[in-house]
């Protein structure tokens, strides 16, 4: 706990992991709702295709964004440790 209070250790990785799971949950819920609500009588197939793409590609995009943010913090920490 002292490392967090003295800013020697970041709390951001925990927050980013939470945001990752929140983003994955949002992608799953929105993808399923797109599939369900576009399956109506007069609906075309675009909603189903976009729902499936959201289910498959959405979590990958969220993961890549979170990894880029983590890489930026990792680079910062490495540069901070290299200072004389």
C-alpha atoms as one frame of an Amber mdcrd trajectory, in Angstrom:
protein
   0.000   0.000   0.000   2.886   2.326   0.743   4.204   1.946  -2.815   0.892
   3.204  -4.175   0.861   6.186  -1.831   4.439   7.125  -2.732   3.742   6.636
  -6.471   6.417   3.945  -6.791   3.881   1.508  -8.184   1.082   2.297 -10.616
  -2.553   1.560  -9.938  -3.305   2.018 -13.631  -2.823  -1.664 -14.638  -5.645
  -2.642 -12.303  -7.869   0.075 -13.750  -6.991  -0.919 -17.320  -7.796  -4.565
 -16.594 -11.179  -3.510 -15.217 -11.810  -1.356 -18.301 -10.834  -4.309 -20.516
 -13.433  -6.585 -18.966 -15.987  -3.776 -19.054 -15.278  -3.266 -22.763 -15.535
  -6.991 -23.500 -18.845  -7.146 -21.653 -20.114  -4.159 -23.608 -19.089  -5.793
 -26.908 -20.850  -9.040 -26.003 -24.050  -7.335 -24.853 -24.195  -4.994 -27.823
 -23.395  -7.785 -30.299 -26.110 -10.039 -28.934 -28.622  -7.196 -28.866 -27.802
  -6.338 -32.486 -28.444  -9.929 -33.500 -31.689 -10.192 -31.514 -33.188  -6.848
 -32.539 -32.277  -7.215 -36.207 -33.935 -10.605 -36.562 -37.335  -9.046 -37.154
 -39.694  -9.807 -39.990 -38.674  -6.918 -42.278 -35.060  -6.602 -41.204 -32.167
  -7.122 -43.537 -29.085  -9.132 -42.673 -26.848  -6.176 -41.872 -27.731  -6.176
 -38.184 -26.930  -9.859 -37.826 -23.600  -9.486 -39.625 -22.642  -6.412 -37.616
 -23.654  -8.186 -34.392 -21.451 -11.158 -35.215 -18.564  -8.845 -36.126 -19.025
  -6.974 -32.858 -18.902 -10.261 -30.951 -15.756 -11.430 -32.744 -13.750  -8.286
 -33.469 -14.844  -6.034 -30.594 -12.977  -7.822 -27.788  -9.841  -8.007 -29.948
  -9.916  -4.257 -30.539 -10.470  -3.606 -26.835  -7.517  -5.881 -26.007  -5.218
  -4.119 -28.479  -6.117  -0.684 -27.118  -5.511  -1.829 -23.537  -2.165  -3.388
 -24.494  -1.036  -0.171 -26.176  -1.883   1.795 -23.038  -0.027  -0.760 -20.887
   2.977  -0.589 -23.237   3.102   3.187 -22.857   3.141   2.841 -19.073   5.782
   0.099 -19.325   7.998   2.309 -21.472   7.578   5.120 -18.983   8.567   2.879
 -16.097  11.635   1.564 -17.946  12.754   5.079 -18.820  12.252   6.145 -15.225
  14.467   3.269 -14.019  17.241   4.129 -16.528  17.769   7.643 -15.193  21.160
   8.225 -13.565
